[in-house]
Amino acid sequence: MTQADLSSHIERGLSDLRNLVALQSVSAQGRMLPETAAFVTGLLEAEGFTVREVPGDVAPVLIAEAGPADAPATLLIYNHYDVQPEDPLELWDTPPFELTEREGRLYGRGASDDKGEFASRLAAVRAVKDRHGGQLPVRVRWLIEGEEEVGSPSLERVVREQAASLQADGCWWEFGSISEDGRPVAFLGLKGVMCLELRARVADSDLHSSLGAVVDNPLYRLARAVASLRDDTGRVTIPGFLDDLLPVSPADEAAIAAVPGQGETTLATYGITRPLGAPGEYHRRLNLAPVLNVNGWGGGYQGEGSKTVLPAHGFVKLDFRLVPGQTPSRVLELLRAHMDAQNLSDIEIVELEAHQHPARADAGHPFVRACLDAAREAHGQEPIVNPSSGGSGPMHPFMDALDGLPCVALGIGNVGGRVHAPNENIRRADFAKGVAFGVALLERLAGGLQE
């Protein structure tokens, strides 16, 4: 099916996206989540899906199903309808909740993450139905949550409770990208993530800084703690932190070796001045290396000019990105032991939001091969295969609760898409390619998976 054949479905998908972007479904602030869930439900029901709403801690989780029960294959699709806050508003060139097209790009909060992905997939479902007399030739199950941008606190529970209705041959994950030269970029896994806050307190009230001669400083103690966690190359230096990493498979090593470039487009797009790693390490580190990030630092006087004060307390926000073999509970245990060994036992470690475990699919699985074949067909180019994304998400419960279900991320993002930032965008041409990929994948699965 050519893009010309798909043109009406592409335009209808973009109309869906325009309506979705207008719904300000910011999960961090609890905005318009039931309304957006209801709109998504309506879109799915119009295409013959039965939709169930499962209560979540923050927002409803939707579970939808369509297609024959005796189909040769079952595809599970995972998406989310919530978005990040639009702040800082003044950095947007156009209103964040109005889909706006400029020079082939479509701007708006959620245009890429994740409403654009959902809309392109629904357009593909419509196209395949049209081709098959109004019926899907495969079984499609769809889980769409509204809590992904706040750590998916309900998702593991829902996936485990609903495991029987989520069984499938493979899962099409919620994101993906297309390179500057038009190659589809696939991700076969995600790093885990663990968000923490270190807190230090030395008094009940801020003090005159003259007392710094006899009272310790909480910001100094936090600086000591942070400086002990990694070296100048970015390598985490917590004893035992790297001991549990699983060996890297030959297939993963080969995939990384075949990824082109060394992040030049990313470095240029964001004006990065201090890249980490030796020459040639960019993709290996991004796919396979665990990471510690300092996300923010607070305490003491933050205003203009000086204020000679000794702060009573301070905090540092951290996140760890984990790889297979590592678990959040073990990392927390190692961090606490490390703090105590550094004579920093007074520093409190507070867990923030929901943690996520790492997950990675087998590159040789038939579903993975089917996805890559469909990508070759739709894009006319060889896919770039990453064993893991550098980012994180709730993939592990799907693989764990659904009998090792392989998950593959292929989608419509781009390196200049500014996901989570002002002026989030997709390219119109990439949206069209995303619809074509969805059609190719569904048609391929209609013939069954080839071992």
Order of alpha helices (4+ residues) and beta strands (2+ residues): alpha-alpha-beta-beta-beta-beta-beta-alpha-beta-alpha-beta-beta-beta-beta-beta-beta-alpha-alpha-alpha-alpha-beta-beta-beta-alpha-beta-beta-alpha-beta-alpha-beta-beta-alpha
